[in-house]
Amino acid sequence: THTVTYRVQANNANSGDFRAAVSVHLREPFNYTQLEADVAGYRNLGPSGFATLAESQAGFQTVEAAGTSLADKRPGQGPGTHCLDGELTVVYRARLKSDAPEGTETGSVIVTFHDGN
């Protein structure tokens, strides 16, 4: 497994609930490896009224070339409802899909924040 913490900041995100605010996708699918991701948590670094991010689905999700939702935006309370300032921690793991030849399989993983606007 590999753990990555992303810093997420926004000052004009959609003010309501917003699904798939953070998503991940592969530029091209791997031939022999299946990449999976699991949100380990979100830590708010802004004021208590700021919006937060919540895991889209519990547990590890397969990262697809078409995209996989990692986190949904939840509105805050008060004037900071459309602002985000925090850290989203994601754990990645790789699993073999089939027997693989000797060597290394590499690819590009793209993480995107959508503000809902």
C-alpha positions as a printed Julia matrix, in Angstrom:
117×3 Matrix{Float64}:
   0.0     0.0     0.0
   0.97    3.63   -0.42
  -0.62    6.51    1.49
  -0.92    9.98   -0.04
  -2.25   13.12    1.67
  -3.65   15.79   -0.64
  -4.13   19.41    0.45
  -7.51   20.68   -0.77
  -8.37   24.38   -0.74
 -11.3    26.16   -2.39
 -12.97   29.5    -1.75
 -15.96   29.16   -4.06
 -17.09   25.54   -4.19
 -20.75   24.69   -4.73
 -22.55   25.56   -1.47
 -24.6    22.33   -1.21
 -23.75   18.63   -1.17
 -21.67   17.7    -4.19
 -20.98   14.09   -5.21
 -17.6    13.1    -6.62
 -15.92   16.34   -5.59
 -12.64   14.4    -5.62
 -12.15   11.69   -8.23
  -9.26    9.62   -9.53
  -8.67    7.97  -12.88
  -5.99    6.18  -14.85
  -4.72    7.76  -18.04
  -4.7     4.23  -19.5
  -5.69    0.93  -17.84
  -2.91   -1.32  -16.58
  -2.5    -4.65  -18.35
  -1.77   -6.85  -15.34
  -2.45   -4.67  -12.3
  -5.63   -3.41  -10.69
  -5.16   -0.18   -8.73
  -7.48    0.4    -5.77
  -8.01    3.48   -3.58
  -9.58    4.03   -0.16
 -10.14    7.37    1.59
  -8.56    7.08    5.04
  -9.93   10.42    6.27
 -10.31   14.15    5.92
  -8.87   16.69    8.35
 -10.38   20.17    8.33
  -7.69   22.85    8.63
 -10.07   25.8     8.28
 -12.64   27.27   10.64
 -15.29   24.91   12.01
 -17.93   26.26    9.6
 -16.03   25.3     6.46
 -17.28   22.54    4.16
 -15.75   19.06    4.49
 -15.04   16.04    2.3
 -16.53   12.62    3.05
 -15.66    9.24    1.58
 -17.91    8.42   -1.41
 -17.96    4.68   -0.65
 -16.5     2.75    2.26
 -13.52    0.5     1.55
 -11.2     0.1    -1.4
 -12.6     1.05   -4.82
 -11.13    0.0    -8.16
  -9.57    2.97   -9.96
 -10.96    2.97  -13.49
  -9.81    4.78  -16.64
 -13.28    6.39  -16.79
 -12.91    7.71  -13.23
 -13.73    6.69   -9.68
 -15.31    8.93   -7.06
 -13.23    9.22   -3.89
 -14.91   11.95   -1.84
 -18.1    13.99   -1.77
 -18.3    17.59   -0.54
 -20.5    18.28    2.48
 -21.54   21.87    3.17
 -20.36   23.69    6.24
 -22.37   25.92    8.54
 -22.55   29.69    8.23
 -20.53   31.96    5.93
 -17.85   29.35    5.13
 -20.24   26.8     3.65
 -18.64   27.13    0.19
 -15.0    27.08    1.43
 -12.7    24.08    1.87
  -9.33   23.94    3.58
  -8.11   20.53    4.61
  -6.2    17.35    3.95
  -7.66   14.27    2.27
  -5.7    11.08    2.94
  -6.0     8.25    0.39
  -4.5     4.76    0.62
  -3.64    3.07   -2.69
  -2.9    -0.6    -3.28
  -2.15   -2.67   -6.36
  -3.37   -6.2    -7.04
  -2.43   -8.51   -9.88
  -5.29   -9.19  -12.31
  -3.43  -12.05  -13.99
   0.0   -13.6   -14.28
   2.42  -10.86  -15.23
   5.73  -11.08  -17.04
   8.86  -10.07  -15.2
   9.36   -6.31  -15.13
   7.61   -3.13  -14.12
   4.2    -1.85  -15.15
   3.84    1.92  -14.95
   1.06    4.38  -15.64
  -0.4     7.77  -14.78
  -2.92    8.33  -12.01
  -4.83   11.63  -12.14
  -6.62   13.05   -9.09
  -9.15   15.83   -9.74
 -11.05   18.24   -7.49
 -14.39   19.43   -8.94
 -15.83   22.54   -7.29
 -19.39   21.95   -8.55
 -19.63   25.24  -10.38
